[in-house]
């Protein structure tokens, strides 16, 4: 049941009746994010009415309603971003801020204006949606700003978000017109989860090179050059084009591993030691090293870049995309493969370190030396619709061992397929790691699927595990919360289906799964490049 207004609404009298009796002023609403300190009309998507402070309400907490946008001062709001990335929404009419009445966290609680007390009930998160509108979410209650109807003088209150147009808003500048903003997304499909949320880097979502020039590359040299160029770039790899980034063989020293210890006798495997690591500590029978060759190219990805393949046959061979100290990067619709597949510690498919707002979508990985994607010290990352192919006859036991390492990173994994791999699917470690893992599929995992350690937290929901060992394993001080998953084959009786309490207490919000676990198998054909 919706709460009614605290006060009977008597609207603006004759002046209003004479103002605008027809449709709203704006034929279309701005999809750009507001600028901190700017003044805006805040327009409801469903009703196309403006947020409005009721001028007939003379009490200490004047009520907030919606009304036809005839541009009076009581429909103008100054929005200011705070240090914690929440926003203050202040009325230009009475210099009071928009709040939830009486610090309520209940559905239906009224929204009004009051003196700024710097309280959580007076602060709001602006969450940009894929259609260009915004969800305005209260900091204290995590509930969405909602209007009761499409009529003039409809009351405004808070409620659980139901993905309704009555809970979506546009910010139209009082002075000037809609403009472009590098922090705002296209109204087309955008990332779900952490990469689609605002972050400490000042971005509201991940747009990559959107708004910059589009270039087409067909060689590794051209790809390297465009990814290192300053500014926005949308870099297209044409349909049916493989960019070969393998170099001439470069000799390196490596430790020799006998695969007999992995029940795979007669095969040797080589691992490049890192730092002062001895070969025996890596399970070699000797500290002697041997000369082997590597041939990959490591490709630096600078901020505000999109790398997009033209179809399912577009790819990069023998190249590692290195996203380091970069913001706003999209890697999409590619095959990445053949990165020193007979070695260990000889480069990954994608590396993301000290970066933010990174979206990796519809990529397939195969025959990679180290992590297919690895993450360190990063935020606002989403990994979606990717195919992690684990079969590799050049390694011990024929299965890839190091699919994903996530260290001190906030990441959403959804609609990914871990296929015939061994370990790290993913491995989550570090007290700053927060992973939301939903609607994914694991099949024939021989060592472990998800693991958490050293304070890492994972919410694991509505996933499908088929013959996958250790579906979710608390391994040394991590935390996992699970719900709605399905386990078939050996996964149903595996002892490591761990869960140990609440997670994500320090994360504001995360999306709900879009499918049940049973439905996940039906969409798995859509992973990887299309």
C-alpha positions, 0 to 999 in steps of 0.5 A, spaced: 500 500 500 502 506 497 502 512 502 499 518 501 501 525 501 503 528 508 499 534 506 493 535 502 495 538 495 493 544 493 497 546 487 500 552 484 493 556 483 491 560 477 498 561 474 499 554 473 493 553 470 495 559 465 502 556 464 502 549 460 496 545 459 498 541 454 504 536 454 511 536 458 516 541 455 521 536 453 519 532 447 525 528 449 529 527 455 537 528 456 540 521 457 547 524 460 549 524 467 548 531 471 554 535 472 556 536 480 553 543 482 549 544 476 541 545 476 536 541 473 529 539 472 528 532 474 523 528 470 520 522 471 520 517 465 514 514 466 509 520 467 514 525 464 512 530 469 518 534 473 520 533 481 516 538 484 516 541 491 509 543 493 509 550 494 502 550 498 506 546 504 508 551 509 510 546 514 518 544 516 518 539 511 515 541 504 512 535 500 515 532 494 511 531 488 511 531 481 507 536 476 507 538 469 514 541 467 512 549 467 519 551 469 518 554 476 523 555 481 520 549 485 522 544 480 529 546 479 534 542 483 542 543 484 545 536 484 552 536 488 556 530 488 559 528 495 566 525 497 563 518 498 560 518 491 553 520 493 549 526 491 545 531 495 539 534 491 537 541 493 531 545 491 533 552 488 526 554 491 527 553 499 534 551 499 532 544 503 535 537 500 531 532 498 530 526 503 526 520 506 522 523 512 523 521 519 529 516 516 525 511 514 527 505 511 520 502 509 517 501 503 512 507 501 516 512 506 514 519 504 520 523 500 520 531 502 525 536 503 528 539 510 535 542 512 541 539 510 543 535 516 549 531 512 545 524 514 544 518 509 537 519 508 538 525 505 543 522 500 542 519 493 546 514 489 545 515 481 545 509 477 545 510 470 541 505 466 542 502 459 536 506 456 539 512 459 535 514 465 537 514 472 535 510 478 535 514 484 537 510 490 537 512 497 543 511 501 540 509 508 535 505 505 537 502 498 530 504 496 528 507 489 525 514 488 518 512 486 512 516 483 505 514 485 502 515 478 502 519 472 497 524 474 499 532 476 501 532 484 502 525 484 506 523 491 513 521 491 516 516 496 521 510 496 520 503 494 524 497 493 526 497 485 521 493 481 525 496 474 518 500 473 518 507 469 515 510 475 522 509 478 526 512 473 528 519 472 532 524 467 536 530 469 535 536 464 539 542 465 535 548 466 540 552 462 543 549 456 541 543 452 543 536 453 550 535 451 555 529 451 559 527 457 564 522 457 562 519 464 555 517 461 553 511 457 549 510 450 542 508 451 544 501 448 546 495 452 551 496 457 554 492 462 551 489 468 554 489 475 560 493 478 562 495 471 555 499 470 555 502 477 558 509 479 565 509 482 571 513 485 574 514 478 568 519 477 565 515 472 558 512 472 558 506 468 563 503 462 563 506 455 570 505 453 572 509 447 564 511 445 565 518 442 571 518 440 574 516 432 572 509 430 578 505 427 579 499 423 586 495 425 588 488 421 595 488 424 598 487 431 603 493 430 596 497 428 593 494 434 598 496 439 599 503 436 591 505 437 591 502 444 597 506 446 594 513 443 591 518 448 584 519 448 578 515 446 578 510 441 573 505 438 578 500 435 575 495 430 578 488 428 574 486 422 570 480 421 573 474 419 580 477 421 585 474 426 591 479 428 597 475 429 601 478 435 606 472 435 614 474 435 620 471 433 622 465 438 625 469 444 629 464 449 628 464 456 630 459 462 624 455 465 623 449 470 622 442 468 616 439 471 614 431 470 607 430 469 607 423 472 605 427 479 598 429 475 597 422 473 600 424 466 606 420 465 611 421 459 609 428 458 614 434 460 611 441 462 615 448 463 614 453 468 618 460 468 620 461 475 618 468 478 623 472 482 627 468 487 623 462 486 627 455 485 625 450 481 624 445 486 619 449 490 615 448 483 615 441 484 621 440 479 626 434 480 631 439 479 633 446 480 636 446 473 633 450 468 632 449 461 632 453 455 625 454 452 622 459 447 616 464 448 613 468 442 607 473 445 606 480 444 604 484 451 599 490 448 598 496 453 591 498 453 590 505 455 584 509 458 577 510 454 578 504 449 574 499 446 576 493 442 571 490 438 571 484 433 566 484 427 564 477 428 565 470 431 571 469 427 575 476 429 581 475 434 588 476 437 593 470 436 599 470 441 597 477 444 596 479 451 592 485 452 594 489 459 590 494 462 594 497 467 592 503 471 587 505 466 579 507 466 573 506 462 575 500 457 571 495 453 574 488 450 568 485 446 567 479 441 573 476 440 577 470 440 584 470 444 588 464 443 595 461 443 599 465 448 605 460 449 600 454 451 606 449 453 609 454 458 606 457 465 608 464 467 609 466 460 603 471 459 595 471 460 590 473 455 588 479 459 591 482 465 587 488 469 591 491 474 590 498 478 584 499 473 577 501 474 571 500 469 573 495 465 568 490 461 570 484 458 564 481 454 563 475 449 570 473 449 573 466 448 580 464 451 584 458 449 591 455 449 593 461 454 600 460 458 597 463 465 591 466 467 585 467 461 583 473 465 587 475 471 585 481 476 589 485 481 587 491 485 581 493 480 574 496 481 568 496 477 569 490 473 564 486 469 566 479 466 560 477 462 558 472 456 565 469 456 567 462 454 573 459 458 576 453 454 580 449 458 582 443 454 590 444 452 594 437 450 600 441 451 599 441 459 599 436 465 593 432 465 590 436 459 586 441 462 588 449 464 590 450 471 590 457 472 584 460 469 582 466 473 586 470 479 582 475 482 586 479 487 583 485 491 578 486 486 570 488 485 568 484 479 561 481 477 561 474 473 555 473 469 553 468 464 560 465 463 562 458 461 568 455 464 569 449 460 573 443 461 578 447 466 582 445 472 583 450 477 582 457 478 575 458 476 576 463 479 580 464 485 578 469 489 583 472 494 585 478 498 580 482 503 578 487 498 575 482 493 568 482 492 565 478 487 558 477 485 557 470 481 551 469 478 548 465 472 554 462 470 556 454 468 561 450 470 562 443 466 568 438 467 572 442 472 577 437 475 581 441 480 576 446 483 571 451 481 570 457 485 575 458 491 575 464 496 581 466 501 584 471 505 578 475 506 575 475 499 567 475 499 563 471 494 556 471 492 554 465 488 547 465 486 543 461 480 549 458 477 549 451 474 555 446 476 556 439 472 561 435 474 565 440 477 569 439 483 569 444 489 563 448 486 565 453 491 570 452 496 572 456 502 580 455 502 583 459 507 579 465 510 574 467 505 567 468 505 562 465 500 554 466 501 550 461 496 543 461 493 539 458 488 544 454 484 544 447 481 549 441 482 548 435 477 553 429 476 559 429 481 558 436 483 551 434 487 555 430 492 562 434 492 564 436 499 566 443 497 559 446 496 561 451 502 557 457 505 559 461 511 555 467 512 553 474 510 557 477 504 557 484 501 555 488 507 560 494 505 557 494 497 551 498 496 548 494 491 548 488 486 543 486 480 539 480 481 540 474 477 536 474 470 535 467 470 534 461 474 539 456 475 535 451 470 535 456 465 542 457 464 544 451 460 539 454 455 543 460 454 550 458 454 550 457 446 551 465 446 557 465 450 564 467 446 564 472 440 558 472 436 
